[in-house]
Amino acid sequence: MLALLRRLPSTSLTMTRQFAAKKAKGGAVTRVKVFDVETDVKKLVTHCCGLNYRVDEAGKSGEDVKLKPDSEYPDWLWQFDTTMPRPESKDMEYGTMEYFLKRREEHQQRRRRVAKMRRKLHMHGGFKLTE
């Protein structure tokens, strides 16, 4: 059984589950509220625009939340890591050191994922071939 798994391409071990799309009952239509983009620079600097998205009966949205000074927010808020993750290797320039490091990392992640799938298959008795 293990020899069969070794001969199979690793992509054949990827398992996916697909569900049928749910249909809306009674022809219900979902309506999306489109908000205007704020262009006032002063308001963009002093308010959190678009945070209060609730709409009342008259169709008016709530007031935008006014920003407070940094000292009024908790210290842990400023400790978040806001750096962007490195792009995938396909988005990087070929031949650079960063490209090859990312390719190595992606390959190791893929090998771990395939090894985990093989362990799961082995624990559950492997493939059941029926004729």
N, C-alpha and C positions, 0 to 999 in steps of 0.2 A: 504494500500500500504506500509506504514512504517513497519507494522508487517511482511510483506513478506520480506522486506529488512533485518529485524533483524534475521529472520530464515535462510537466505542465508549465506553460508560460506563467509567470507570476501574475500577469494581468487577469488570468482566468480565475484567480482566487478572490477577486474583489466581489463581495456580495452586496447587492442593492435590494431595497424593498420599494416597490412602487404601489401606490394606492390609486384607486379610481377617483376621479375628481368629484367632489360633492356638488350636487345641484342645489340651487337656492329654492326654497319652498315658496309656493304662491307667487312666483315671479318677482320676488323682492329685489329691489335695486338699491345698491349701496351708493350713496351720494358723497362725493368728496368736496370739502370746502376748500376753495383756492384762495389763499391769502395774498394780499398785495405785498410787494417787496418794499421794505423801508429804505428810503434814500436820504433821509435827513441825517447828516453826519453827526451833529451834536446829540441827537437822540440815540444813535447807534453807540456812541461812546458812554452815555450815561444810563441807558436802559438795556434790559435783556429783551430784545424784540422777538416776538413770536412765542414766548414762553407761556403766556396766558392765552390759550387757544379756545377757551370755552365761548360759546355763542349763546346769547340770551334770546328771548322770544322775538325781539325786534330785529334780530339779525346782526346785532353789533357784538364785536368781540370784546373781551375784557381788556383792561388797561395793562400796558407793558410794565414789567417789574423794574423798579428803579434799583440800580446797582449801589451797594454800600461801599464804604472804604475797606481796603484789604484787612485792616485790623479787626473788623467786626466778623470776619469769617474764621472758622476753626483752622488751627495750624495744619492738621492733616490734609486739608484741601490743597495746600501748596506743595505737598510731597508726592503727588501723582507723577508717574512717568509719562510724559506727553511726547516723547520722541517717536518718530515714525519708524515702523519696522523696516528692515532692509527689503528691497523689492525682490521678486522672484528672479531666478537666474535668466529666464527667458526675456526679462525686461532690462537686463544689464548688458553692458558692452562686452563682447567676447574678447578674451585675451587678458583681461585685467585680473589682478590678484583677488579682488572682491568677488568677481564672477566665479572663479574656481573654488573659492571657499564656500560660496553659496551652493554650487553644484554638489560639493562634497556633503554639505549639511543636508540637502534635499535627498541625496542618495542614501545617507544613513537613516533618515526618517523613513524612507520607503522600505529599506531592509528591515527595520524594526516592525513596521506595520505588517509586512508579509510574514515575518517570523511569528508574530502574535496570531495571525490568522491560521498559520500552520499548527501552532500549539492548540488553538481552539478546535480545529478539525480533528487533530489527533485525540484530544480528550473526549470528543463526541463520537468516536468510531470512524472518522474519516468519511470519504465518499461512499454512498451506497449505489453501486452500479446495478441497474435493473435492465433486463432484456425483454 
